[in-house]
Amino acid sequence: MKKQFKLNGDMKSWYKLSIEERNTKNNAVIDEKLIKWPRMVKRAKKKPLPGLAGFHVVFFHIPKTGGTTLDYITAKNYRIDYVYQVNAPAFDKHVAGVFKNEQMFRTIMGHYELNDYFYQLFDRLKVAQFTMLREPVSRVISYYDYLRTSENHPKYELAKDMSLDEFIVHDAIDEMPNGQAFRILGTIKEHAWKKDPRSFDELLDAAKYQLEHRFSLFGLTEMYDQFLIMAQKTMGWQDIFYRRLNESKVKTDKSTISEATINTIKEVNALDIALYDFAKDLFNKRCEQLGIDADRVKRFKESNKQYDQLLNWHID
């Protein structure tokens, strides 16, 4: 198997490279192997099956975007022995775990960023990569609620007694600021974004390009059902019914948050907000391309409600 770096010790070689060098090398892999959106549109016209002959499927999971539910939906559509779900820190500790019978798992899911090592290990000719974005203010509040109530999370002790105002400016909260843009640009690790010489407009252009041209498709948490229909059409998923998973135990009512705090969240995450506005416009255009209209979404919602009722048949 041809790999740019071997497994036995060359992880050290990989992480001796600068983050910028790692991002450049991984973007080169993506540019070579990605099944891009125009090809996904052609696939949709042929009503594809979800088989993985010749390509990997990568779910690039950005925290608090509905991704745990999407993990479950994705896994339902592929053979269980094709699916590998692990986050970047655990992956780095046991890289060989991504292989089975000397082949890389076909479907890979987890919390990653652009500079992570797994891109260097693909052994299929093509890759279909997707992600999910969320309206940034809602995502920040959700992440705040999640960390304060998730005792197994490494940041729990840090976050559990913080106010929201403290949380959104704390240097050790790694999804702040602009956690979505910086994750897909590969600059969260080691706070690399602080050393990035690019201007706001240059960063925004780079994030837009990354999303549009280096992901086969993407979704928005606020338009979750539309994305699932899109995945069904382009990826050939047979089962897209779902129930929400991994919701925060405590949910802060957005209406109770002061205008000043909301404005601070917006200021701190201005890049994410600009990227989300771009993504929303592009996503709506792609839905139009595939004929995903209000009537189609309504029919799916009704069917999914029946699915939920079926799962709850034993509850009075």
Residue, then its C-alpha position, 0 to 999 in steps of 0.5 A: m500500500k502506497k503511503q506518504f508516511k509509514l505507521n511505525g514511527d513516522m507519526k512523529s515525522w508527521y507531527k514534526l511538520s508545521i501545521e501549515e505543512r500538514n494542511t498543505k499535504n492533506n489538501a493535496v490528497i483531498d484535491e486528488k481524491l475527492i468526489k466533488w459536488p458536480r459529480m455528486v449531482k450526476r450520481a443523484k441522477k443515477k439513483p446510486l446505491p450506498g456501496l463503497a466500491g472504490f471510495h472512502v466515506v469521511f464524516f468530518h464531525i464538527p462538535k455540537t452540529g447534530g453530528t452524533t445523530l449523523d454518526y448513527i444515520t451514516a453507520k446505518n447505511y454501511r456494513i458495520d465492519y466498514v465503519y470506524q468511529v474515533n476522535a483524533p486524540a484516540f486515533d493518534k494513540h492507535v493509528a493501526g486501529v484504522f486498518k482491518n485485514e490490511q485495508m483502511f476502514r471504508t467509512i471514517m467518522g470523528h472529531y478531526e481537523l484538516n491537519d490530522y494524519f488519517y488523510q495520508l492513509f487512504d487506500r481507495l482511489k476516491v473519497a466522499q467527505f461531508t460535514m455539518l455546520r450550525e448557526p454559530v450563536s446557537r452552537v456556542i450556547s449548545y457547546y457551553d451547555y454540553l461541557r458544563t454537564s458532561e462529566n467525562h469530557p476533558k474540559y468539564e472541570l474547567a467549564k462547569d462553573m463558568s458563566l457564559d461570558e467567561f466561557i466565550v473568551h476563555d483561552a482554553i476553550d478550543e472551539m472558541p473563537n470561530g471553531q467551525a472555520f478554524r477546524i476546517l482550515g486546520t488551525i485549532k490545534e496549538h492555537a495555530w490561528k493566532k499565528d496565521p498572518r492572513s487577514f479576515d477576508e483572506l481567512l474567509d475566502a479560504a474557509k469558503y473554498q475549503l467548504e465548497h471545493r474540498f467537501s463532497l457535500f455539507g449540511l446545516t443543522e437548522m436544515y437537517d432534514q434537507f441534508l439527509i435527503m441530499a445524502q440519500k440522493t447523492m450517496g444512495w443512503q437507504d435509511i435516513f430516519y432518525r431520533r436526536l442523540n447526545e442532546s445537552k442535559v441542560k439547555t440555556d434559553k437563548s431569550t434569557i441571554s443578554e444582548a451584550t453577551i449575544n453581541t460578544i459571541k457574534e464578535v468573537n465568532a465573526l468568521d464563523i458567522a460570515l462562513y455560515d451565511f455563505a454556506k446557507d446560500l450555497f446549500n439552498k442553491r444545491c437543494e434547488q439543483l436536486g429538487i429538494d423542495a418544501d413538499r419533499v421535506k414535509r413528506f420526509k418529516e411526516s415519515n420520520k414522525q411515524y418512525d419515531q412513533l414506531l420506536n415508542w410503541h411500548i410507551d403509553 
